[in-house]
C-alpha cells in the first residue's frame, strides 16, 4: 500500500498539473479539485482509472 502511494504521489502531482488548467473550462465542481490535494489521497484511489482516462483524453 505504501509503495502504491509512493508511486501515485508523483503521478497525482502530474495529473494535477495536467488537469488544473482544464478545470475552469470543464466547469467541474470543487470536490474533485479538493480531492487532488494529498491528504485525502486514499479517497482518490478509486478515482484513479477515470483520472487516467481523463488525462489520456487530454493528451491525445
Secondary structure, DSSP 8 states (H G I E B T S, - for coil): -HHHHHHHHHHHHHHHHHHHHHHHHHT--HHHHHHTSSTTHHHHHTTHHHHHHHHHHHH-
